[in-house]
Amino acid sequence: MDQEMLDAIMARTVAEGTLAGRMGITIVSASASQVVATMPVAGNTQPQGLLHGGASCVLAETAGSLGAFLYASAAAGAGRTVVGIEISATHHRGARDGEITAVATLAHGGRTLATYDIVVTDAGGHRVCTSRLTCLIRDQALGMDLNGAS
């Protein structure tokens, strides 16, 4: 995949109107084997002022899903898409400010499944969340875009 296509896919992942875009997620780097993404804590907190656990999951799923899409594209070529089928998360500590970073690393890449281990850390390098995402790799339906819309 050339850099221009990768840049377009990364931009589409966090485009205006997407959940990732609304949460302020930025893709720092992306490949089939590893994706790095960041998200501000501000605006993604629970009422007590701590980073919302669901926000950590959104960041983790965004990074892992992008990696799975890149993996599927490299392994099987065009016409394949991915859908998340399972995510788990363990929240280790809270964050009140700054930015958090997710590093999604390919744990398993197969013909029909891709699994990513995702570590979310705060600005000080402390582990905030550990997540695992499994995506199903499937043929893209004719007439559908990458998100399954016609």
KEFI-955684 format. One record per residue (C-alpha): residue number from 0; residue in one letter; x, y, z. Coordinates in pm, 1 decimal. Layout:
% KEFI-955684
+------+------+----------+----------+----------+
: resi : resn :        X :        Y :        Z :
+------+------+----------+----------+----------+
:  NUM :    a :        X :        Y :        Z :
...
+------+------+----------+----------+----------+
//
This chain:
% KEFI-955684
+------+------+----------+----------+----------+
: resi : resn :        X :        Y :        Z :
+------+------+----------+----------+----------+
:    0 :    m :      0.0 :      0.0 :      0.0 :
:    1 :    d :    143.9 :    334.8 :    -96.6 :
:    2 :    q :    171.4 :    626.6 :    145.7 :
:    3 :    e :   -100.8 :    828.2 :    -25.4 :
:    4 :    m :   -354.1 :    547.7 :     18.9 :
:    5 :    l :   -245.8 :    491.1 :    381.5 :
:    6 :    d :   -285.0 :    863.3 :    455.6 :
:    7 :    a :   -636.2 :    858.0 :    304.1 :
:    8 :    i :   -738.1 :    556.6 :    514.3 :
:    9 :    m :   -600.0 :    715.6 :    832.9 :
:   10 :    a :   -783.9 :   1041.8 :    756.9 :
:   11 :    r :  -1110.0 :    857.8 :    693.4 :
:   12 :    t :  -1073.8 :    675.0 :   1027.1 :
:   13 :    v :  -1082.3 :   1000.9 :   1225.3 :
:   14 :    a :  -1286.8 :   1214.6 :    985.1 :
:   15 :    e :  -1544.4 :   1468.2 :   1099.1 :
:   16 :    g :  -1868.0 :   1291.6 :   1180.4 :
:   17 :    t :  -1702.8 :    970.2 :   1298.7 :
:   18 :    l :  -1690.7 :    873.9 :   1667.0 :
:   19 :    a :  -1310.9 :    882.5 :   1655.8 :
:   20 :    g :  -1324.1 :   1233.7 :   1509.8 :
:   21 :    r :  -1565.2 :   1357.8 :   1776.9 :
:   22 :    m :  -1341.2 :   1219.0 :   2050.3 :
:   23 :    g :  -1031.4 :   1391.7 :   1912.7 :
:   24 :    i :   -841.5 :   1075.9 :   1817.8 :
:   25 :    t :   -531.6 :   1124.0 :   1604.6 :
:   26 :    i :   -352.0 :    844.8 :   1419.4 :
:   27 :    v :     22.3 :    887.0 :   1476.2 :
:   28 :    s :    140.3 :    589.8 :   1268.8 :
:   29 :    a :    -21.3 :    284.7 :   1115.1 :
:   30 :    s :     78.0 :    -46.5 :    964.6 :
:   31 :    a :    -71.0 :   -395.1 :    966.2 :
:   32 :    s :    158.5 :   -493.5 :   1254.4 :
:   33 :    q :    122.3 :   -183.1 :   1475.4 :
:   34 :    v :    -95.4 :    127.2 :   1505.3 :
:   35 :    v :    -26.1 :    421.2 :   1737.1 :
:   36 :    a :   -307.5 :    665.6 :   1815.0 :
:   37 :    t :   -363.9 :    942.4 :   2068.8 :
:   38 :    m :   -668.2 :   1102.3 :   2230.3 :
:   39 :    p :   -710.7 :   1396.5 :   2468.9 :
:   40 :    v :   -851.7 :   1323.7 :   2812.8 :
:   41 :    a :  -1041.0 :   1656.0 :   2809.8 :
:   42 :    g :  -1388.9 :   1604.9 :   2672.5 :
:   43 :    n :  -1372.4 :   1228.5 :   2725.6 :
:   44 :    t :  -1430.0 :   1212.3 :   3100.4 :
:   45 :    q :  -1693.6 :   1077.2 :   3335.5 :
:   46 :    p :  -1872.7 :   1312.1 :   3581.3 :
:   47 :    q :  -1594.5 :   1274.0 :   3842.1 :
:   48 :    g :  -1340.1 :   1417.4 :   3597.9 :
:   49 :    l :  -1158.7 :   1091.1 :   3521.5 :
:   50 :    l :  -1108.3 :    950.5 :   3174.7 :
:   51 :    h :  -1418.9 :    748.4 :   3089.3 :
:   52 :    g :  -1345.8 :    376.0 :   3054.4 :
:   53 :    g :  -1557.8 :    367.0 :   2741.6 :
:   54 :    a :  -1336.0 :    634.1 :   2588.7 :
:   55 :    s :  -1033.8 :    409.2 :   2642.2 :
:   56 :    c :  -1225.0 :    131.7 :   2463.4 :
:   57 :    v :  -1309.0 :    361.0 :   2170.8 :
:   58 :    l :   -942.4 :    456.1 :   2134.6 :
:   59 :    a :   -837.8 :     89.7 :   2157.1 :
:   60 :    e :  -1098.2 :    -26.0 :   1905.3 :
:   61 :    t :  -1011.8 :    255.1 :   1664.1 :
:   62 :    a :   -642.3 :    162.2 :   1667.1 :
:   63 :    g :   -700.8 :   -213.3 :   1652.2 :
:   64 :    s :   -965.8 :   -192.5 :   1380.6 :
:   65 :    l :   -741.3 :     22.1 :   1162.4 :
:   66 :    g :   -460.1 :   -230.3 :   1206.0 :
:   67 :    a :   -695.6 :   -517.3 :   1120.6 :
:   68 :    f :   -812.5 :   -337.6 :    805.7 :
:   69 :    l :   -452.6 :   -280.5 :    697.5 :
:   70 :    y :   -371.4 :   -644.5 :    775.3 :
:   71 :    a :   -670.4 :   -770.6 :    573.7 :
:   72 :    s :   -582.0 :   -541.6 :    282.2 :
:   73 :    a :   -222.2 :   -663.4 :    278.0 :
:   74 :    a :   -306.6 :  -1031.8 :    328.1 :
:   75 :    a :   -609.4 :  -1065.9 :    102.4 :
:   76 :    g :   -609.0 :   -755.1 :   -114.2 :
:   77 :    a :   -894.2 :   -524.5 :   -203.6 :
:   78 :    g :  -1252.7 :   -626.2 :   -146.1 :
:   79 :    r :  -1204.4 :   -733.5 :    215.4 :
:   80 :    t :  -1326.3 :   -545.5 :    519.9 :
:   81 :    v :  -1321.3 :   -601.4 :    894.6 :
:   82 :    v :  -1572.9 :   -583.2 :   1176.7 :
:   83 :    g :  -1493.3 :   -593.0 :   1545.8 :
:   84 :    i :  -1647.7 :   -897.6 :   1710.5 :
:   85 :    e :  -1499.1 :   -885.8 :   2060.4 :
:   86 :    i :  -1322.2 :   -631.8 :   2279.3 :
:   87 :    s :  -1207.7 :   -664.2 :   2638.1 :
:   88 :    a :  -1051.0 :   -399.7 :   2856.9 :
:   89 :    t :   -887.9 :   -385.7 :   3197.3 :
:   90 :    h :   -867.0 :    -34.1 :   3342.3 :
:   91 :    h :   -556.1 :      2.7 :   3558.4 :
:   92 :    r :   -555.9 :    367.9 :   3662.8 :
:   93 :    g :   -735.4 :    691.8 :   3598.0 :
:   94 :    a :   -624.6 :    993.3 :   3398.0 :
:   95 :    r :   -750.8 :   1346.8 :   3458.5 :
:   96 :    d :   -570.9 :   1549.7 :   3194.5 :
:   97 :    g :   -328.5 :   1544.2 :   2907.4 :
:   98 :    e :   -329.5 :   1290.8 :   2630.9 :
:   99 :    i :   -340.6 :    913.3 :   2627.1 :
:  100 :    t :   -168.8 :    694.1 :   2370.9 :
:  101 :    a :   -276.6 :    354.3 :   2240.3 :
:  102 :    v :    -33.6 :    111.2 :   2080.1 :
:  103 :    a :   -215.9 :   -171.5 :   1902.1 :
:  104 :    t :      8.9 :   -467.5 :   1817.1 :
:  105 :    l :    -94.1 :   -760.7 :   1598.2 :
:  106 :    a :   -118.3 :  -1071.5 :   1817.0 :
:  107 :    h :   -271.9 :  -1301.6 :   1555.0 :
:  108 :    g :   -335.4 :  -1258.4 :   1185.9 :
:  109 :    g :   -522.2 :  -1529.1 :   1003.2 :
:  110 :    r :   -744.5 :  -1571.6 :    699.9 :
:  111 :    t :  -1066.5 :  -1476.9 :    881.8 :
:  112 :    l :   -957.2 :  -1322.9 :   1214.0 :
:  113 :    a :   -711.0 :  -1058.1 :   1329.6 :
:  114 :    t :   -646.4 :   -999.0 :   1699.9 :
:  115 :    y :   -467.0 :   -697.3 :   1845.3 :
:  116 :    d :   -325.4 :   -637.2 :   2193.4 :
:  117 :    i :   -364.6 :   -270.2 :   2279.5 :
:  118 :    v :   -183.4 :    -87.8 :   2559.4 :
:  119 :    v :   -311.8 :    258.3 :   2654.7 :
:  120 :    t :    -75.8 :    481.4 :   2852.6 :
:  121 :    d :    -92.3 :    833.1 :   2995.5 :
:  122 :    a :    152.1 :   1115.8 :   2924.4 :
:  123 :    g :    380.4 :    984.9 :   3201.3 :
:  124 :    g :    400.8 :    640.9 :   3041.7 :
:  125 :    h :    179.8 :    475.9 :   3306.2 :
:  126 :    r :    -49.8 :    200.6 :   3182.5 :
:  127 :    v :   -411.1 :    322.7 :   3193.3 :
:  128 :    c :   -579.5 :     32.2 :   3012.7 :
:  129 :    t :   -497.0 :   -300.7 :   2853.2 :
:  130 :    s :   -733.0 :   -413.3 :   2580.0 :
:  131 :    r :   -767.0 :   -696.3 :   2330.1 :
:  132 :    l :   -967.8 :   -664.5 :   2008.4 :
:  133 :    t :  -1063.4 :   -941.1 :   1766.5 :
:  134 :    c :  -1191.7 :   -849.2 :   1421.3 :
:  135 :    l :  -1361.6 :  -1071.8 :   1165.8 :
:  136 :    i :  -1219.5 :  -1039.4 :    815.9 :
:  137 :    r :  -1488.5 :  -1076.6 :    551.4 :
:  138 :    d :  -1564.4 :  -1003.1 :    190.3 :
:  139 :    q :  -1699.5 :   -654.4 :    137.6 :
:  140 :    a :  -2055.1 :   -663.5 :      4.7 :
:  141 :    l :  -2094.6 :   -521.0 :   -345.3 :
:  142 :    g :  -2217.5 :   -162.7 :   -344.8 :
:  143 :    m :  -2111.1 :   -103.5 :     15.6 :
:  144 :    d :  -1845.9 :    136.0 :    139.5 :
:  145 :    l :  -1586.4 :     40.4 :    402.2 :
:  146 :    n :  -1837.3 :    102.2 :    680.7 :
:  147 :    g :  -2105.9 :   -121.3 :    528.3 :
:  148 :    a :  -2325.0 :    166.3 :    405.5 :
:  149 :    s :  -2460.3 :    171.8 :     53.4 :
+------+------+----------+----------+----------+
//
